[in-house]
Amino acid sequence: MSTIAELAVPADEFALRRTLEATDALTVEIERVVAYDPDAVMPYVWFGGDDSTLATVDDALADDPTVDEAELLTDTSDERLYRMSWVDDVTVMLHILTEEQATVLDAAVEDTQWRFRVLFPERDALSRTYEFATDRGLTIGVRKIHRLDETHETRHGLTDAQYETLVAALDHGYYEIPREMDMEALSDELEVSHQALSERLRRAHRTLVEEAVDVTERDGNGPL
């Protein structure tokens, strides 16, 4: 049975360790790319933060030993999208995670750790990946394990963190009119930063809208 595992890897053993040290308020999340080629797992990375935080990203990436090259693709008021070329150490780690024909569904930085959600073709593939990594001295924490049929019900493309955040927001009255809990209190409840919560909610809302709105091209007679 296919298995989805939520894995945690310390940033100082993986990618962007110096960038994260230099910019405490930065949020980091990969643009979802479904692939098991390690050279194509994390080519695009979103960085979020306020103006002063984002202003430090270019210099931080230039000084980061895990980054071979970073090309800025999109620059908005609170986000930047970069195309990343990683050094060999990062690529090796990605190869370890995906060697068993696994697929990285999403990845983001929380606190000082990279959190991955990885789809493995079978439970034994996860076990072999974990043993292979730990035998080579890498630190991988297994946070959650789900069988695919347990997670394919009504998540609508949301990550577990996004889904759990929306549930908490709903339960605590964040969506009530007037609101019974504001974002500051909700971020305290979830023990995440205000910026991280804002980014997570916005991405979750975007995912739900993309799932709900079916925009197709119909020979010029419908929306493009």
C-alpha positions, 0 to 999 in steps of 0.5 A, spaced: 500 500 500 502 506 498 504 510 504 505 518 505 510 520 510 511 526 513 519 527 515 523 532 518 530 534 517 534 539 520 536 545 516 543 545 518 544 538 515 540 540 508 539 546 504 539 554 506 542 553 513 546 560 512 540 563 509 535 561 515 540 563 520 541 570 517 533 571 516 529 569 522 523 571 519 523 568 513 518 563 510 520 558 505 516 553 501 517 549 495 513 550 489 510 543 488 513 539 483 511 532 482 517 528 480 522 523 483 528 525 479 533 529 484 535 534 480 528 536 479 525 535 486 526 542 488 527 547 483 523 552 485 522 555 492 518 561 495 521 566 500 516 570 504 516 576 509 516 583 509 520 588 505 526 588 510 526 581 510 526 579 503 531 585 502 536 580 505 535 574 501 539 575 495 545 576 499 544 571 504 543 566 498 549 568 495 553 566 501 549 560 502 554 554 501 548 549 500 546 554 494 550 553 487 546 558 483 539 562 485 535 566 479 530 570 481 523 569 477 518 573 481 518 579 486 512 581 489 510 585 495 511 579 500 514 573 496 519 572 491 520 565 487 527 563 485 529 557 481 534 554 485 541 550 483 543 546 489 550 543 491 552 536 491 550 535 498 543 537 497 542 533 491 545 527 495 540 528 500 534 529 495 536 522 492 536 519 498 529 521 499 527 519 492 531 513 491 525 508 492 521 511 486 518 516 492 515 523 490 516 529 494 509 532 494 511 538 498 516 541 503 517 547 507 521 550 513 518 550 520 522 553 525 529 550 524 527 544 520 525 542 513 518 538 513 517 534 507 511 530 505 513 524 501 509 519 497 512 512 497 510 506 493 510 502 499 511 502 506 517 498 506 520 503 501 519 508 507 523 503 511 529 502 506 529 510 505 530 511 513 535 506 514 539 508 508 539 515 511 541 514 518 546 509 516 550 514 513 549 519 519 543 523 516 538 525 521 531 524 519 525 524 523 518 521 521 513 525 524 507 521 521 505 516 516 499 515 513 496 509 508 494 513 501 487 511 502 487 514 509 489 521 506 485 521 500 478 523 502 477 530 502 483 534 503 482 537 496 490 538 495 491 541 502 498 539 505 496 536 512 499 543 515 494 547 511 488 542 513 490 542 520 490 550 520 484 551 517 480 546 521 483 550 527 481 556 524 474 554 523 474 551 530 476 557 534 471 562 530 477 565 525 471 565 520 466 567 524 463 574 523 465 578 527 471 574 528 472 570 535 479 569 534 484 574 530 490 571 527 495 573 532 491 569 537 490 563 532 498 564 531 499 563 538 494 557 539 498 553 533 505 556 536 507 558 529 509 565 527 504 570 525 508 571 518 508 563 517 500 563 519 499 568 514 502 564 508 499 558 510 492 560 510 493 564 503 496 558 500 491 553 503 485 558 500 489 558 493 489 551 493 481 550 495 480 556 490 484 552 484 480 545 486 473 549 486 474 553 480 474 549 474 477 553 468 478 550 462 478 552 454 472 550 450 473 553 443 473 560 445 466 559 448 468 559 455 473 562 460 481 561 458 
